[in-house]
Amino acid sequence: MKLIRIALPLTLLVGCSTLPDVSDWQAEPLPVSGVRPVVPTYEVEFLPVVPTIPGTLIVGRFRILNNAVLPYDNEDYVQAVKQLAAQMGGNTIVYAGSGQKEAVVAYVPLETVNYHGGDEALFESGVLSEDF
């Protein structure tokens, strides 16, 4: 009877707290000059190519083992991969799809100025200025 009282809660605990096994996505942080960026998991996104935005910094990579793919329909799995990227300081995972053996993790600086549609043309023509 004691064994059942111990086994049942352990079974429930293990069943409720299991996270997806993302061990096929091995995170390998790269050394960075200066301070590693601090990135919240919700800011991490997937892109098919490395952005060409000035200041982009490659902070690590994933080695993708066993022909693993990223099941976008499994939100827990995707979140676990994003969390690993955020821990490396990256807000962008360069992943084009299945068949890849490696995915680059980069920190891409966020835009500091948000323009409204058409504002770029007004800045170029001189109608608006940065001081406005």
DALIN-V575932 format. One record per pair of residues at least 4 apart in sequence whose ideal C-beta (glycine too) atoms are under 6 Angstrom apart, sorted by the first residue. I is the first residue (numbers start at 1). J is the second residue. Records with the same first field share a line. If there is no record, write none. Layout:
I: J + J
This chain:
3: 7
13: 17
19: 80
20: 76 + 77 + 80
22: 80 + 81
24: 65 + 66 + 68
25: 62 + 81
26: 63
27: 62 + 84 + 88
28: 60 + 61
29: 60 + 88
30: 60
32: 36 + 59
36: 89
37: 89 + 107
39: 43 + 86 + 89 + 91
41: 82 + 83 + 86
43: 91
44: 82 + 85 + 86 + 91
45: 92
46: 93 + 95
47: 92 + 94
48: 96
50: 94 + 106
51: 56 + 108
53: 108
55: 109
56: 106 + 108
57: 107
58: 106
59: 88 + 89 + 90 + 105 + 107
60: 88 + 105
61: 102 + 104 + 105
62: 103
63: 102
64: 68 + 100 + 101
69: 98
71: 77
85: 90 + 93 + 105
88: 105
89: 107
90: 105 + 106 + 107
91: 107 + 108
92: 106 + 108
93: 103 + 105
94: 103 + 104
95: 103
115: 119 + 120
122: 127 + 128
123: 128
128: 132
